[in-house]
């Protein structure tokens, strides 16, 4: 049975996801990876062969610290660097939202360019939309923080969701904005933070002590979840 790992949006909280992955890697079988926003960056690296240590070190790197709101260049440079460093070795998909239509789109495998990696993290009002082939795209987490539908569309029959955004206001906004994907529901289990990660501001600004805390907490949460994962 085809199993997917799906990573949620989350900004700098993507470091927590990297910590979870450190605990899960080597202990679960998976065939497909999907993600939105920062989760798409994690998924891209993992699908491209990044080790758990390499992924954790990425979040600790100064290149991530350079990302600032209202400044597209550092975000785009990180997207370029990720794109040049990794290439998926197994099915991978990320989500973006086409503007102004508010149309959610899945971009897969060889279709993905560095611009798609930039677009999936381009939070509206924080970073400008990314123009690709004459159309504008923004953050894949805008309409669906944890894109399980994308994994289903890629053929997964079940999924493990690694979701770092479960509190207010993310949960409320996602319930209001989330489109319906009829016929694309699959069984899934989720791993979520056991402690509050921080504020909205914390998710937008890099801080080494916080990145280290989230990596450590994610690894603990991942280890705690292993015994309940039935896939």
Backbone as a chain_set.jsonl record, in Angstrom:
{"seq": "XXXXXXXXXXXXXXXXXXXXXXXXXXXXXXXXXXXXXXXXXXXXXXXXXXXXXXXXXXXXXXXXXXXXXXXXXXXXXXXXXXXXXXXXXXXXXXXXXXXXXXXXXXXXXXXXXXXXXXXXXXXXXXXXXXXXXXXXXXXXXXXXXXXXXXXXXXXXXXXXXXXXXXXXXXXXXXXXXXXXXXXXXXXXXXXXXXXXXXXXXXXXXXXXXXXXXXXXXXXXXXXXXXXXXXX", "coords": {"N": [[0.845, -1.196, 0.0], [0.607, 2.174, -0.907], [2.33, 4.674, 0.764], [2.394, 7.936, 2.121], [4.391, 10.702, 3.263], [3.565, 13.736, 4.666], [4.249, 17.115, 4.876], [3.564, 20.002, 6.765], [2.777, 23.534, 6.228], [4.584, 26.265, 7.827], [6.577, 28.197, 8.266], [9.399, 29.287, 10.089], [8.983, 27.336, 11.908], [9.347, 25.062, 10.57], [11.68, 23.904, 11.368], [11.016, 22.357, 13.572], [9.649, 20.285, 12.28], [11.819, 19.151, 10.944], [13.172, 18.116, 13.113], [11.328, 16.169, 13.969], [11.494, 14.507, 11.747], [14.079, 13.535, 12.027], [13.752, 11.706, 14.058], [11.986, 9.892, 12.904], [13.119, 8.931, 10.521], [14.366, 6.107, 8.879], [12.844, 4.414, 10.361], [10.283, 4.21, 9.414], [8.342, 3.208, 6.572], [8.0, 4.695, 3.421], [6.59, 6.042, 0.4], [5.96, 8.278, -1.057], [6.297, 11.829, -0.989], [4.931, 14.865, 0.157], [4.273, 18.398, 0.424], [3.724, 21.687, 1.864], [4.668, 25.074, 1.613], [7.092, 25.859, 4.049], [7.192, 23.215, 4.733], [7.274, 22.022, 2.261], [9.852, 22.645, 1.473], [11.312, 21.122, 3.34], [10.395, 18.582, 2.553], [11.315, 18.479, -0.115], [14.107, 18.428, 0.242], [14.411, 16.019, 1.685], [13.311, 14.151, -0.119], [15.258, 14.422, -1.992], [17.407, 13.13, -0.924], [18.616, 14.125, 1.402], [20.167, 13.743, 4.547], [18.934, 13.208, 7.928], [20.562, 14.736, 9.628], [21.714, 16.584, 7.861], [19.423, 17.993, 7.13], [18.632, 19.129, 9.56], [20.869, 20.741, 10.021], [20.58, 22.498, 7.936], [18.471, 24.18, 8.789], [19.744, 25.449, 10.827], [21.551, 27.014, 9.571], [23.14, 30.024, 8.397], [22.06, 30.995, 6.055], [19.315, 30.585, 6.126], [18.75, 32.252, 8.214], [19.015, 34.643, 6.94], [16.648, 35.182, 5.674], [14.09, 37.499, 5.435], [11.114, 39.284, 6.227], [9.2, 40.928, 3.701], [11.303, 41.06, 1.979], [12.269, 39.754, -0.916], [14.549, 38.688, -2.141], [16.449, 37.154, -0.431], [14.81, 34.93, 0.212], [14.292, 33.885, -2.339], [16.896, 33.25, -3.098], [17.512, 31.193, -1.305], [15.676, 29.318, -2.218], [16.706, 28.826, -4.78], [19.188, 27.719, -4.06], [18.411, 25.366, -2.683], [17.149, 24.066, -4.787], [19.272, 23.627, -6.567], [20.864, 21.988, -5.06], [19.506, 19.64, -4.387], [17.644, 16.892, -5.87], [14.612, 15.267, -6.457], [14.402, 11.847, -5.53], [12.384, 10.129, -5.323], [8.781, 10.023, -5.723], [7.572, 13.306, -5.473], [5.737, 16.135, -4.372], [4.64, 19.546, -4.333], [2.604, 22.224, -3.056], [1.029, 25.136, -4.369], [-0.616, 28.337, -4.536], [-2.58, 29.747, -6.951], [-2.895, 33.072, -7.9], [-4.997, 35.796, -8.999], [-6.997, 33.957, -8.534], [-7.297, 32.229, -6.444], [-6.703, 29.496, -6.642], [-5.84, 26.276, -5.88], [-2.916, 24.419, -6.493], [-1.149, 21.497, -7.46], [2.211, 20.783, -7.851], [4.537, 18.74, -9.432], [7.427, 16.64, -9.124], [9.486, 16.595, -11.91], [8.35, 18.888, -12.931], [8.816, 20.887, -11.177], [10.428, 23.914, -10.42], [13.008, 26.224, -9.297], [11.558, 28.492, -8.849], [9.011, 27.587, -8.161], [9.611, 26.469, -5.679], [10.202, 28.805, -4.349], [7.737, 30.135, -4.561], [5.958, 28.522, -3.074], [6.545, 29.238, -0.517], [5.921, 31.878, -0.335], [4.421, 33.89, 1.521], [1.365, 35.592, 1.509], [1.309, 39.134, 1.69], [3.597, 39.157, 3.161], [5.704, 38.254, 1.581], [6.292, 38.952, -1.893], [4.136, 37.785, -4.609], [5.119, 35.068, -6.786], [6.043, 35.076, -10.115], [5.299, 32.81, -12.633], [5.524, 31.478, -15.727], [3.785, 33.492, -16.682], [1.776, 33.611, -14.786], [0.712, 34.219, -11.367], [1.845, 33.136, -8.208], [1.409, 32.059, -4.808], [2.009, 31.252, -1.339], [1.75, 27.813, -0.59], [0.479, 26.925, 1.698], [-1.639, 28.587, 2.166], [-4.32, 27.918, 1.552], [-4.484, 25.342, 2.445], [-3.061, 23.961, 5.063], [-1.896, 21.473, 5.635], [-1.365, 19.489, 3.166], [-2.887, 16.926, 2.526], [-4.522, 16.08, 0.51], [-2.971, 16.382, -1.752], [-1.11, 14.311, -1.561], [-2.869, 12.17, -1.86], [-3.722, 12.617, -4.478], [-1.405, 12.011, -5.756], [-1.359, 9.33, -5.625], [-1.155, 8.06, -3.162], [-2.288, 5.867, -0.608], [-2.533, 6.102, 2.039], [-1.382, 8.142, 4.813], [1.174, 9.856, 6.686], [0.977, 12.647, 8.564], [2.851, 15.473, 9.247], [2.524, 18.007, 11.24], [2.95, 21.24, 12.101], [1.446, 23.47, 12.647], [-1.102, 23.997, 14.508], [-2.616, 25.558, 16.146], [-4.479, 28.582, 17.136], [-4.034, 31.503, 15.082], [-4.063, 29.877, 12.896], [-5.413, 27.4, 12.581], [-8.142, 28.12, 12.57], [-8.306, 29.896, 10.363], [-7.595, 28.155, 8.298], [-9.705, 26.372, 8.29], [-11.73, 27.995, 7.386], [-10.847, 28.888, 4.857], [-10.075, 26.599, 3.465], [-10.288, 24.646, 0.573], [-12.526, 22.154, -0.815], [-11.674, 18.821, -1.513], [-13.002, 16.6, -3.02], [-13.338, 13.097, -2.97], [-10.694, 12.656, -2.556], [-9.888, 11.905, -0.061], [-7.93, 10.273, 2.363], [-6.874, 7.693, 4.673], [-5.145, 8.818, 7.578], [-2.485, 9.584, 9.877], [-1.457, 11.904, 12.334], [1.29, 13.877, 13.473], [1.926, 16.139, 15.95], [3.061, 19.172, 17.613], [4.049, 18.785, 21.009], [4.268, 20.806, 22.752], [3.637, 24.334, 22.935], [4.874, 26.079, 20.194], [5.454, 28.764, 19.756], [4.96, 32.263, 18.988], [3.18, 34.004, 16.304], [5.004, 35.815, 15.245], [7.386, 34.536, 15.953], [7.404, 32.472, 14.137], [8.147, 33.708, 11.839], [10.629, 34.905, 12.063], [14.049, 34.135, 12.214], [15.808, 32.52, 14.806], [18.505, 31.363, 16.482], [18.596, 30.037, 19.107], [15.863, 29.344, 19.332], [15.435, 27.796, 17.04], [17.093, 25.628, 17.674], [15.739, 24.706, 19.936], [13.289, 23.927, 18.784], [14.108, 21.915, 17.014], [15.033, 20.008, 18.839], [12.68, 19.519, 20.35], [11.012, 18.583, 18.303], [12.305, 16.187, 17.629], [11.927, 14.748, 20.009], [9.117, 14.62, 20.007], [8.713, 13.155, 17.683], [9.922, 10.688, 18.329], [8.224, 9.927, 20.414], [5.921, 9.499, 18.986], [6.424, 7.305, 17.403], [5.72, 4.758, 18.421], [2.995, 4.685, 18.092], [2.49, 4.822, 15.416], [1.128, 3.101, 12.82], [1.823, 2.318, 10.321]], "CA": [[0.0, 0.0, 0.0], [1.433, 3.374, -1.048], [2.299, 5.528, 1.952], [2.988, 9.269, 1.948], [4.689, 11.594, 4.381], [3.114, 15.064, 4.26], [4.756, 18.147, 5.776], [2.714, 21.194, 6.76], [3.338, 24.877, 6.249], [4.955, 26.608, 9.197], [7.644, 29.177, 8.422], [10.567, 28.816, 10.814], [8.623, 26.117, 12.634], [9.826, 23.926, 9.785], [12.752, 23.264, 12.134], [10.384, 21.301, 14.374], [9.418, 19.171, 11.362], [13.115, 18.505, 10.724], [13.43, 17.326, 14.31], [10.471, 14.982, 13.891], [12.034, 13.611, 10.727], [15.272, 12.884, 12.572], [13.298, 10.561, 14.842], [11.251, 8.924, 12.085], [13.925, 8.401, 9.414], [14.896, 4.772, 9.109], [11.898, 3.606, 11.141], [9.01, 4.094, 8.711], [8.419, 3.019, 5.129], [7.178, 5.666, 2.712], [6.764, 5.975, -1.047], [5.629, 9.576, -1.63], [6.415, 12.963, -0.078], [4.256, 16.088, -0.28], [4.398, 19.448, 1.428], [3.337, 23.061, 1.57], [5.47, 26.127, 2.223], [8.327, 25.348, 4.639], [7.119, 21.76, 4.66], [7.701, 21.629, 0.923], [11.316, 22.695, 1.477], [11.762, 19.919, 4.04], [10.108, 17.429, 1.722], [12.21, 18.512, -1.267], [15.427, 17.982, 0.673], [14.344, 14.597, 2.038], [13.139, 13.404, -1.364], [16.524, 14.522, -2.703], [18.446, 12.349, -0.272], [19.216, 14.757, 2.58], [20.115, 12.984, 5.789], [18.332, 13.997, 9.011], [21.54, 15.702, 10.132], [21.818, 17.656, 6.872], [18.21, 18.805, 7.191], [18.72, 19.927, 10.789], [21.898, 21.763, 9.83], [20.047, 23.519, 7.037], [17.693, 25.139, 9.574], [20.676, 26.185, 11.682], [22.477, 27.74, 8.722], [22.952, 31.472, 8.288], [21.263, 31.313, 4.872], [17.922, 30.669, 6.569], [18.679, 33.459, 9.042], [18.968, 35.818, 6.074], [15.292, 35.401, 5.163], [13.407, 38.574, 6.151], [9.833, 39.651, 5.632], [9.171, 41.993, 2.714], [12.51, 41.0, 1.153], [12.142, 38.542, -1.718], [15.82, 38.152, -2.63], [16.987, 36.037, 0.36], [13.923, 33.779, 0.05], [14.526, 33.328, -3.668], [18.232, 32.65, -3.125], [17.394, 29.907, -0.617], [14.985, 28.408, -3.127], [17.685, 28.443, -5.807], [20.191, 26.845, -3.459], [17.783, 24.059, -2.461], [16.895, 23.446, -6.085], [20.528, 23.173, -7.153], [21.501, 20.999, -4.176], [18.75, 18.387, -4.313], [16.673, 16.501, -6.883], [13.837, 14.154, -5.892], [14.699, 10.464, -5.904], [11.106, 9.435, -5.222], [7.713, 10.976, -6.05], [7.461, 14.465, -4.584], [4.88, 17.206, -4.849], [4.41, 20.695, -3.461], [1.411, 22.975, -3.409], [1.052, 26.592, -4.481], [-1.941, 28.902, -4.777], [-2.572, 30.697, -8.057], [-3.603, 34.317, -7.614], [-5.967, 36.086, -7.926], [-8.106, 33.012, -8.596], [-7.309, 31.374, -5.25], [-6.777, 28.122, -7.134], [-4.777, 25.451, -5.327], [-2.31, 23.587, -7.521], [-0.085, 20.563, -7.102], [3.318, 20.752, -8.796], [5.184, 17.467, -9.133], [8.636, 16.055, -9.687], [10.272, 17.353, -12.886], [7.698, 20.175, -13.202], [9.212, 21.851, -10.15], [11.598, 24.768, -10.624], [13.301, 26.978, -8.077], [10.491, 29.472, -8.647], [7.936, 26.924, -7.412], [10.076, 26.382, -4.3], [10.035, 30.144, -3.775], [6.316, 30.473, -4.495], [5.26, 27.788, -2.029], [6.836, 29.896, 0.756], [5.66, 33.317, -0.466], [3.245, 34.21, 2.328], [0.759, 36.856, 1.066], [1.501, 40.241, 2.603], [4.931, 39.051, 3.743], [6.563, 38.185, 0.412], [5.519, 39.156, -3.121], [3.855, 36.573, -5.4], [6.151, 34.674, -7.749], [5.491, 34.922, -11.456], [5.767, 31.615, -13.329], [4.797, 31.314, -16.997], [2.748, 34.498, -16.825], [0.793, 33.552, -13.7], [1.273, 34.556, -10.071], [1.621, 32.089, -7.208], [1.784, 32.361, -3.432], [2.218, 30.176, -0.365], [0.897, 26.639, -0.694], [-0.279, 26.711, 2.924], [-2.705, 29.571, 2.315], [-5.626, 27.265, 1.514], [-4.446, 24.029, 3.087], [-1.798, 23.888, 5.783], [-1.368, 20.108, 5.545], [-2.013, 19.079, 1.916], [-3.081, 15.481, 2.375], [-5.149, 15.859, -0.792], [-1.911, 16.273, -2.757], [-0.594, 12.947, -1.465], [-3.871, 11.288, -2.457], [-3.682, 12.811, -5.925], [-0.194, 11.364, -6.232], [-1.544, 7.89, -5.562], [-1.008, 7.49, -1.824], [-3.495, 5.294, -0.023], [-2.522, 6.489, 3.449], [-0.372, 9.179, 5.005], [1.599, 10.377, 7.981], [1.016, 14.096, 8.477], [3.697, 16.145, 10.235], [1.808, 19.283, 11.225], [3.432, 22.122, 13.165], [0.52, 24.595, 12.837], [-2.369, 23.435, 14.985], [-3.291, 26.478, 17.056], [-5.071, 29.814, 16.619], [-5.208, 31.574, 14.213], [-3.87, 29.044, 11.707], [-6.442, 26.371, 12.476], [-9.406, 28.755, 12.211], [-8.212, 30.388, 8.989], [-7.566, 27.043, 7.362], [-11.055, 25.813, 8.194], [-12.55, 28.919, 6.598], [-10.368, 29.024, 3.488], [-9.703, 25.346, 2.829], [-11.205, 24.124, -0.444], [-12.867, 20.745, -0.713], [-11.101, 17.943, -2.524], [-13.865, 15.427, -2.939], [-12.784, 11.876, -3.528], [-9.264, 12.573, -2.311], [-9.641, 11.68, 1.354], [-7.227, 9.025, 2.652], [-6.573, 7.543, 6.103], [-3.876, 9.441, 7.947], [-2.126, 9.833, 11.267], [-0.708, 13.149, 12.406], [2.196, 14.171, 14.573], [1.832, 17.566, 16.229], [3.926, 19.555, 18.741], [3.544, 18.518, 22.365], [4.338, 22.085, 23.448], [3.446, 25.483, 22.06], [6.148, 26.447, 19.576], [5.704, 30.186, 19.922], [4.01, 33.222, 18.433], [3.231, 34.212, 14.861], [6.282, 36.471, 14.976], [8.438, 33.53, 16.051], [7.4, 31.653, 12.926], [8.624, 34.512, 10.719], [11.991, 35.394, 12.291], [15.017, 33.11, 12.609], [16.517, 32.701, 16.074], [19.206, 30.097, 16.7], [18.119, 29.298, 20.287], [14.546, 28.781, 19.079], [15.61, 26.706, 16.078], [17.64, 24.496, 18.427], [14.664, 24.176, 20.779], [12.296, 23.245, 17.95], [14.714, 20.673, 16.546], [15.047, 19.068, 19.96], [11.303, 19.15, 20.654], [10.518, 17.757, 17.212], [12.86, 14.841, 17.756], [11.217, 14.097, 21.113], [7.742, 14.323, 19.586], [8.793, 12.075, 16.707], [10.185, 9.44, 19.05], [7.015, 9.562, 21.156], [4.881, 9.08, 18.031], [6.783, 6.079, 16.698], [5.025, 3.575, 18.929], [1.584, 4.71, 17.692], [2.378, 4.793, 13.96], [0.787, 1.723, 12.435], [2.074, 2.14, 8.892]], "C": [[0.884, 1.251, 0.0], [1.236, 4.324, 0.13], [3.005, 6.845, 1.675], [3.362, 9.867, 3.291], [4.377, 13.003, 3.893], [3.549, 16.072, 5.322], [3.923, 19.417, 5.637], [3.513, 22.46, 6.529], [3.745, 25.212, 7.68], [6.053, 27.631, 9.361], [8.84, 28.574, 9.137], [10.268, 27.586, 11.669], [8.945, 24.867, 11.826], [10.968, 23.204, 10.476], [12.2, 22.157, 13.02], [10.128, 20.074, 13.505], [10.713, 18.41, 11.096], [13.498, 17.647, 11.921], [12.602, 16.055, 14.341], [11.056, 13.98, 12.906], [13.269, 12.877, 11.217], [14.888, 11.643, 13.364], [12.668, 9.478, 13.974], [12.119, 8.231, 11.044], [14.525, 7.048, 9.778], [13.953, 3.861, 9.86], [10.549, 3.432, 10.455], [9.261, 3.894, 7.22], [7.509, 4.042, 4.461], [7.548, 5.652, 1.239], [6.634, 7.333, -1.723], [5.851, 10.643, -0.569], [5.679, 14.15, -0.681], [4.404, 17.133, 0.814], [3.933, 20.785, 0.928], [4.297, 23.989, 2.291], [6.778, 25.561, 2.791], [8.359, 23.828, 4.621], [7.525, 21.232, 3.301], [9.22, 21.664, 0.823], [11.893, 21.489, 2.203], [11.582, 18.693, 3.157], [11.025, 17.339, 0.519], [13.594, 17.972, -0.899], [15.428, 16.487, 0.982], [14.208, 13.741, 0.787], [14.426, 13.394, -2.178], [17.681, 13.839, -2.017], [19.112, 12.99, 0.923], [19.096, 13.844, 3.792], [19.417, 13.833, 6.86], [19.277, 15.061, 9.559], [21.696, 16.879, 9.169], [20.608, 18.574, 6.929], [18.227, 19.688, 8.436], [19.734, 21.049, 10.625], [21.435, 22.86, 8.881], [19.31, 24.59, 7.832], [18.572, 25.965, 10.505], [21.585, 27.109, 10.893], [22.111, 29.221, 8.622], [22.116, 31.855, 7.071], [19.784, 31.416, 5.217], [17.736, 31.917, 7.422], [18.551, 34.715, 8.19], [17.574, 36.14, 5.56], [14.579, 36.427, 6.048], [12.104, 38.904, 5.44], [10.005, 40.878, 4.746], [10.44, 42.058, 1.859], [12.507, 39.685, 0.381], [13.49, 37.89, -2.005], [16.376, 37.01, -1.767], [16.128, 34.772, 0.253], [14.197, 33.096, -1.285], [15.903, 32.674, -3.761], [18.227, 31.301, -2.422], [16.708, 28.88, -1.498], [15.923, 27.922, -4.227], [18.703, 27.44, -5.257], [19.63, 25.443, -3.215], [17.584, 23.322, -3.778], [18.178, 22.899, -6.701], [21.161, 22.045, -6.343], [20.816, 19.638, -4.214], [17.887, 18.18, -5.548], [15.922, 15.291, -6.345], [14.255, 12.801, -6.447], [13.477, 9.564, -5.769], [10.008, 10.455, -5.47], [7.569, 12.068, -4.995], [6.555, 15.508, -5.21], [4.769, 18.326, -3.837], [3.176, 21.445, -3.939], [1.711, 24.467, -3.454], [-0.383, 27.043, -4.71], [-1.826, 29.95, -5.871], [-3.445, 31.895, -7.706], [-3.883, 35.057, -8.918], [-7.129, 35.093, -7.86], [-8.284, 32.19, -7.312], [-7.467, 29.906, -5.647], [-5.573, 27.344, -6.606], [-4.241, 24.511, -6.404], [-1.219, 22.701, -6.935], [0.959, 20.567, -8.214], [4.196, 19.556, -8.428], [6.528, 17.292, -9.822], [9.363, 16.992, -10.658], [9.628, 18.676, -13.28], [8.246, 21.276, -12.31], [10.479, 22.59, -10.561], [11.895, 25.492, -9.312], [12.216, 27.998, -7.789], [9.302, 28.849, -7.898], [8.328, 26.768, -5.939], [9.971, 27.738, -3.603], [8.563, 30.472, -3.578], [5.616, 29.779, -3.34], [5.498, 28.376, -0.652], [6.521, 31.387, 0.748], [4.344, 33.694, 0.218], [2.667, 35.546, 1.863], [0.896, 37.94, 2.124], [2.863, 40.262, 3.267], [5.989, 39.013, 2.648], [5.717, 38.39, -0.841], [5.22, 37.834, -3.823], [5.005, 36.303, -6.365], [5.488, 34.437, -9.102], [6.137, 33.723, -12.143], [4.901, 31.43, -14.574], [3.589, 32.244, -17.101], [1.678, 34.479, -15.759], [1.496, 33.774, -12.37], [0.867, 33.51, -9.022], [2.126, 32.54, -5.839], [1.811, 31.079, -2.607], [1.218, 29.031, -0.494], [0.076, 26.373, 0.545], [-1.45, 27.647, 3.097], [-4.075, 28.911, 2.394], [-5.646, 25.919, 2.22], [-3.087, 23.851, 3.748], [-1.12, 22.534, 5.634], [-2.008, 19.448, 4.325], [-2.088, 17.566, 1.71], [-3.701, 15.156, 1.022], [-4.095, 15.669, -1.88], [-1.314, 14.87, -2.753], [-1.57, 11.958, -2.103], [-3.854, 11.394, -3.974], [-2.447, 12.148, -6.543], [-0.237, 9.849, -6.091], [-1.37, 7.257, -4.206], [-2.342, 6.98, -1.305], [-3.606, 5.593, 1.465], [-1.368, 7.446, 3.664], [-0.033, 9.38, 6.474], [1.732, 11.88, 7.801], [1.864, 14.677, 9.595], [3.279, 17.611, 10.226], [2.231, 20.162, 12.395], [2.493, 23.285, 13.455], [-0.856, 24.067, 13.221], [-3.167, 24.392, 15.852], [-3.932, 27.648, 16.35], [-3.934, 30.741, 16.198], [-5.164, 30.626, 13.015], [-5.015, 28.055, 11.512], [-7.771, 26.961, 12.027], [-9.388, 29.216, 10.763], [-8.255, 29.259, 7.988], [-8.934, 26.394, 7.212], [-11.944, 26.683, 7.314], [-12.163, 28.889, 5.129], [-10.218, 27.707, 2.744], [-10.732, 24.884, 1.805], [-11.461, 22.64, -0.226], [-12.217, 19.969, -1.844], [-11.844, 16.619, -2.453], [-13.211, 14.235, -3.622], [-11.305, 11.699, -3.275], [-8.942, 12.421, -0.827], [-8.956, 10.323, 1.533], [-7.015, 8.917, 4.154], [-5.223, 8.171, 6.427], [-3.724, 9.496, 9.457], [-1.288, 11.103, 11.296], [0.191, 13.182, 13.639], [2.187, 15.685, 14.746], [2.715, 17.915, 17.434], [3.266, 19.282, 20.087], [3.571, 19.773, 23.224], [4.08, 23.196, 22.438], [4.8, 25.923, 21.514], [6.487, 27.915, 19.769], [4.622, 31.021, 19.277], [4.084, 33.244, 16.915], [4.557, 34.858, 14.469], [7.421, 35.462, 15.001], [8.53, 32.691, 14.78], [7.979, 32.384, 11.722], [10.086, 34.934, 10.844], [12.884, 34.286, 12.836], [15.681, 33.492, 13.921], [17.193, 31.368, 16.398], [18.736, 29.361, 17.956], [16.746, 28.658, 20.061], [14.608, 27.643, 18.07], [16.118, 25.458, 16.799], [16.569, 23.859, 19.31], [13.664, 23.384, 19.949], [12.838, 21.938, 17.395], [14.674, 19.607, 17.638], [13.634, 18.589, 20.292], [10.737, 18.249, 19.561], [11.033, 16.342, 17.3], [12.178, 14.077, 18.885], [9.81, 13.688, 20.7], [7.725, 13.183, 18.57], [9.027, 10.73, 17.367], [8.943, 8.975, 19.806], [5.936, 9.027, 20.233], [5.175, 7.73, 17.396], [5.966, 4.863, 17.134], [3.56, 3.529, 18.471], [1.404, 4.705, 16.187], [2.203, 3.353, 13.505], [1.083, 1.431, 10.977], [3.434, 1.483, 8.657]], "O": [[1.8, 1.368, 0.814], [0.114, 4.72, 0.445], [4.077, 6.872, 1.071], [2.741, 9.584, 4.315], [4.858, 13.422, 2.84], [3.258, 15.91, 6.507], [3.616, 19.852, 4.526], [4.741, 22.472, 6.618], [3.323, 24.55, 8.628], [6.442, 27.923, 10.491], [9.252, 27.459, 8.819], [11.181, 26.882, 12.1], [8.833, 23.749, 12.327], [11.209, 22.026, 10.211], [12.85, 21.127, 13.201], [10.362, 18.947, 13.94], [10.716, 17.18, 11.029], [14.082, 16.575, 11.761], [13.103, 14.988, 14.696], [11.112, 12.78, 13.172], [13.483, 11.718, 10.861], [15.606, 10.644, 13.349], [12.797, 8.289, 14.266], [11.882, 7.069, 10.717], [15.112, 6.876, 10.847], [14.217, 2.665, 9.991], [9.751, 2.593, 10.872], [10.267, 4.355, 6.68], [6.371, 4.234, 4.889], [8.667, 5.297, 0.87], [7.133, 7.527, -2.831], [5.623, 10.399, 0.616], [5.785, 14.413, -1.879], [4.631, 16.805, 1.978], [3.767, 20.998, -0.273], [4.693, 23.733, 3.428], [7.497, 24.856, 2.084], [9.425, 23.223, 4.508], [8.056, 20.127, 3.19], [9.818, 20.812, 0.165], [12.863, 20.893, 1.734], [12.487, 17.87, 3.023], [11.47, 16.249, 0.16], [14.175, 17.168, -1.628], [16.347, 15.77, 0.583], [14.896, 12.731, 0.639], [14.664, 12.475, -2.961], [18.821, 13.949, -2.468], [20.098, 12.45, 1.425], [18.047, 13.246, 4.031], [19.322, 15.052, 6.711], [18.845, 16.158, 9.914], [21.797, 18.029, 9.597], [20.741, 19.791, 6.793], [17.873, 20.865, 8.369], [19.486, 22.18, 11.041], [21.848, 24.013, 9.005], [19.498, 25.781, 7.584], [18.185, 27.056, 10.924], [22.317, 27.906, 11.48], [20.949, 29.61, 8.743], [21.521, 32.933, 7.053], [19.075, 32.251, 4.656], [16.691, 32.565, 7.363], [18.041, 35.735, 8.654], [17.334, 37.241, 5.063], [14.478, 36.246, 7.262], [12.004, 38.816, 4.217], [10.839, 41.744, 5.006], [10.627, 43.009, 1.1], [12.72, 38.621, 0.963], [13.572, 36.665, -2.102], [16.747, 35.974, -2.32], [16.664, 33.665, 0.209], [14.319, 31.873, -1.35], [16.059, 31.654, -4.432], [18.869, 30.36, -2.888], [17.101, 27.713, -1.529], [15.93, 26.738, -4.563], [19.031, 26.447, -5.906], [20.294, 24.447, -3.505], [17.817, 22.117, -3.875], [18.168, 21.821, -7.295], [21.914, 21.237, -6.887], [21.472, 18.604, -4.087], [17.454, 19.136, -6.192], [16.549, 14.369, -5.824], [14.437, 12.627, -7.652], [13.539, 8.371, -6.07], [10.278, 11.655, -5.432], [7.461, 11.796, -3.799], [6.593, 15.738, -6.419], [4.799, 18.09, -2.629], [2.761, 21.311, -5.09], [2.526, 24.986, -2.691], [-1.255, 26.239, -5.036], [-1.077, 30.919, -5.743], [-4.586, 31.744, -7.271], [-3.091, 34.962, -9.855], [-8.134, 35.361, -7.202], [-9.31, 31.535, -7.128], [-8.263, 29.173, -5.06], [-4.426, 27.713, -6.859], [-5.01, 23.885, -7.134], [-0.475, 23.103, -6.041], [0.627, 20.375, -9.384], [4.556, 19.376, -7.264], [6.734, 17.738, -10.951], [9.805, 18.069, -10.26], [10.284, 19.512, -13.901], [8.153, 22.458, -12.643], [11.463, 21.987, -10.988], [11.14, 25.39, -8.345], [11.971, 28.34, -6.633], [8.662, 29.52, -7.088], [7.487, 26.915, -5.053], [9.684, 27.807, -2.408], [8.181, 31.024, -2.546], [4.764, 30.382, -2.687], [4.763, 28.072, 0.288], [6.819, 32.088, 1.715], [3.299, 33.801, -0.424], [3.391, 36.54, 1.82], [0.636, 37.706, 3.304], [3.248, 41.264, 3.87], [7.036, 39.65, 2.759], [4.538, 38.034, -0.848], [5.961, 36.865, -3.657], [5.765, 37.207, -6.712], [4.508, 33.701, -9.215], [7.361, 33.629, -12.229], [3.688, 31.247, -14.474], [2.514, 31.841, -17.546], [0.742, 35.276, -15.827], [2.7, 33.556, -12.242], [-0.281, 33.069, -8.962], [3.103, 33.278, -5.716], [1.653, 29.975, -3.129], [0.005, 29.244, -0.506], [-0.93, 25.667, 0.472], [-2.192, 27.528, 4.072], [-4.903, 29.302, 3.216], [-6.716, 25.411, 2.557], [-2.084, 23.62, 3.073], [0.103, 22.461, 5.518], [-3.101, 18.894, 4.442], [-1.433, 17.01, 0.828], [-3.445, 14.095, 0.452], [-4.293, 14.894, -2.816], [-1.042, 14.304, -3.812], [-1.159, 11.027, -2.795], [-3.959, 10.387, -4.675], [-2.455, 11.773, -7.716], [0.737, 9.164, -6.402], [-1.428, 6.033, -4.09], [-3.389, 7.586, -1.534], [-4.65, 5.365, 2.076], [-0.481, 7.561, 2.819], [-0.835, 9.112, 7.368], [2.518, 12.338, 6.971], [1.617, 14.4, 10.769], [3.635, 18.363, 9.318], [1.909, 19.868, 13.546], [2.716, 24.022, 14.416], [-1.669, 23.733, 12.359], [-4.285, 24.071, 16.255], [-3.937, 27.715, 15.121], [-2.922, 30.778, 16.899], [-6.101, 30.574, 12.219], [-5.523, 27.897, 10.402], [-8.457, 26.371, 11.192], [-10.332, 28.964, 10.015], [-8.883, 29.385, 6.937], [-9.284, 25.92, 6.132], [-12.802, 26.179, 6.589], [-13.028, 28.866, 4.253], [-10.231, 27.693, 1.513], [-11.912, 24.745, 2.126], [-10.702, 21.96, 0.464], [-12.212, 20.411, -2.993], [-11.351, 15.644, -1.886], [-12.618, 14.351, -4.694], [-10.71, 10.716, -3.718], [-7.847, 12.771, -0.389], [-9.363, 9.337, 0.92], [-6.977, 9.935, 4.846], [-4.276, 8.068, 5.647], [-4.7, 9.46, 10.206], [-0.498, 11.35, 10.385], [-0.11, 12.602, 14.683], [2.414, 16.424, 13.788], [3.078, 17.023, 18.201], [2.073, 19.522, 20.269], [2.971, 19.807, 24.298], [4.281, 23.019, 21.236], [5.753, 26.117, 22.269], [7.653, 28.276, 19.925], [3.508, 30.551, 19.048], [4.937, 32.592, 16.313], [5.16, 34.48, 13.464], [8.323, 35.522, 14.165], [9.615, 32.253, 14.397], [8.27, 31.765, 10.699], [10.717, 35.281, 9.846], [12.529, 33.592, 13.789], [16.069, 34.643, 14.122], [16.514, 30.355, 16.568], [18.494, 28.156, 17.885], [16.491, 27.555, 20.544], [13.914, 26.638, 18.224], [15.624, 24.356, 16.558], [16.492, 22.636, 19.423], [13.237, 22.301, 20.35], [12.105, 20.952, 17.312], [14.326, 18.453, 17.386], [13.412, 17.395, 20.493], [10.06, 17.263, 19.856], [10.284, 15.392, 17.072], [11.882, 12.891, 18.74], [9.357, 12.58, 20.989], [6.827, 12.342, 18.593], [8.395, 9.739, 17.002], [8.64, 7.782, 19.839], [5.124, 8.197, 20.64], [4.26, 7.075, 16.898], [5.573, 4.042, 16.306], [2.949, 2.46, 18.461], [0.274, 4.595, 15.71], [3.043, 2.497, 13.783], [0.646, 0.409, 10.448], [3.819, 1.254, 7.51]]}, "num_chains": 1, "name": "protein.A"}
